[in-house]
């Protein structure tokens, strides 16, 4: 999948996310790598980091909605609204607003990905463009991400670790 196709699939709202600009040097050249968890062309199957019970309630709740269209009732880009929806349904506080960048201030930053954590995905230009829940790790180092508004549905997709600007603990 080409970078423009990935960006289209993300349904990025550049203007809406403009205030979420984040530009660490290592991200400026990062490319988004998207593939379905079941994509045979991807080669490696997802390595689930933990058993379902210990992965956290947010992943189990997010998995319930796989394949669904926008159930949040919010218009426009809805990945952050989906994250808030899942967080609220599991007894956590929601994100501060409907922008992916709001996840950057949600909780403690993690150095390494953790199943159940929020992952904020960025573009080559440094915009916080997408947010979802880490659901697993692949053997090639990519991150399994369950998120809303990826191809206009809730999906479990793989993203390059380099495209993740932050992992944020869900408390």
C-alpha positions in Angstrom: 0.0 0.0 0.0 1.4 3.4 -0.9 1.8 6.3 1.5 -1.0 8.3 -0.2 -3.3 5.3 0.0 -2.5 4.8 3.7 -3.2 8.5 4.4 -6.5 8.2 2.5 -7.4 5.1 4.5 -6.7 7.0 7.7 -9.3 9.6 6.7 -6.9 12.2 8.1 -8.3 15.6 8.7 -5.2 17.7 8.3 -6.9 20.9 9.3 -8.7 19.4 12.3 -5.4 17.8 13.6 -3.3 20.9 12.8 -3.2 21.9 16.5 -1.9 18.4 17.3 1.4 18.9 15.4 4.2 17.0 16.9 7.6 16.8 15.2 10.3 14.6 16.9 13.3 14.2 14.5 12.9 10.4 14.1 9.3 10.8 12.9 9.8 13.2 10.1 10.8 10.5 7.7 8.6 7.7 9.1 6.1 6.1 6.7 2.9 4.5 7.6 2.8 0.7 6.9 -0.8 -0.6 7.0 -1.9 -4.2 6.5 -4.8 -6.2 7.8 -3.9 -8.5 10.7 -5.1 -11.4 8.5 -3.4 -10.2 5.4 -1.6 -13.2 3.9 0.8 -10.9 2.1 2.0 -9.6 5.5 3.7 -12.9 6.1 4.0 -12.8 9.9 0.9 -13.5 11.9 0.2 -11.3 14.9 2.0 -12.3 18.1 -0.4 -11.6 20.9 1.6 -10.3 23.8 -0.7 -11.5 26.6 -3.7 -13.7 27.1 -7.1 -12.1 26.6 -7.9 -11.8 30.3 -4.7 -10.0 31.1 -4.6 -7.8 28.0 -6.9 -5.3 29.7 -10.5 -4.6 29.3 -10.0 -1.9 26.6 -8.7 -4.4 24.1 -11.5 -6.9 24.7 -14.1 -4.1 24.4 -12.4 -2.7 21.2 -12.4 -6.2 19.7 -16.1 -6.4 20.2 -16.6 -3.7 17.6 -14.2 -5.0 14.9 -15.8 -4.5 11.5 -18.3 -2.0 12.7 -18.9 1.4 11.2 -19.0 4.5 13.4 -21.1 3.7 16.4 -20.0 6.8 18.4 -22.7 9.1 17.0 -20.0 11.7 16.2 -19.4 13.1 12.7 -16.1 13.6 11.0 -12.9 11.8 11.8 -13.8 9.5 14.7 -10.8 7.5 15.7 -10.4 9.5 19.0 -14.2 9.3 19.5 -13.9 5.5 19.2 -11.1 5.4 21.7 -13.1 7.5 24.2 -16.2 5.3 23.6 -14.1 2.2 24.5 -12.5 3.9 27.5 -15.8 5.1 28.9 -17.5 1.7 28.4 -14.6 0.1 30.4 -14.8 2.6 33.3 -11.9 4.8 32.2 -12.1 8.6 31.6 -12.5 9.6 28.0 -9.9 11.5 25.9 -10.1 15.3 26.4 -11.6 15.9 22.9 -12.2 14.2 19.5 -8.7 14.8 18.2 -6.1 12.1 18.0 -3.6 14.5 19.5 -5.7 14.5 22.7 -4.3 11.0 23.5 -0.8 12.5 23.9 -1.9 14.1 27.2 -4.1 11.2 28.4 -1.7 9.4 30.7 1.9 8.3 31.4 4.0 7.8 28.3 5.5 4.4 27.8 8.9 3.7 26.3 7.8 0.3 24.9 4.4 -0.7 23.5 2.1 -2.4 25.9 -1.0 -4.3 25.0 -4.0 -2.1 26.0 -2.0 1.2 25.7 -3.1 3.9 23.4 -0.9 4.3 20.3 -0.8 7.7 18.6 0.1 7.4 14.9 1.7 10.3 13.1 2.3 11.3 9.5 5.6 12.1 7.8 4.8 15.8 8.5 4.5 15.2 12.2 0.8 15.5 12.7 -0.9 13.3 15.3 -3.2 11.7 12.8 -4.7 8.6 14.3 -5.2 6.8 17.7 -6.0 3.3 18.7 -5.3 0.5 21.2 -2.3 -1.7 21.0 -3.7 -5.2 20.7 -0.5 -7.1 20.0 3.0 -7.1 18.5 4.2 -8.7 15.3 7.4 -10.6 14.8 8.6 -7.9 12.4 8.3 -5.2 15.1 5.1 -3.6 13.8 2.3 -2.9 16.2 -1.2 -4.4 16.0 -3.7 -1.6 16.5 -7.4 -1.7 17.0 -8.9 1.6 16.0 -11.9 3.3 14.7 -12.1 5.1 11.3 -9.4 3.1 9.7 -11.0 2.5 6.3 -14.2 3.9 7.8 -14.5 0.9 10.1 -13.2 -0.5 13.4 -10.2 -2.6 12.3 -7.2 -4.5 13.7 -4.4 -3.3 11.5 -0.6 -3.3 11.6 1.3 -0.1 11.8 5.0 0.5 11.6 6.6 1.1 15.0 8.3 4.1 13.4 4.9 5.7 12.7 3.9 5.6 16.3 4.8 8.9 18.0 3.7 7.8 21.5 2.4 4.9 23.5 0.2 6.1 26.4 -0.8 4.0 29.4 -4.5 3.6 30.0 -5.1 4.0 33.7 
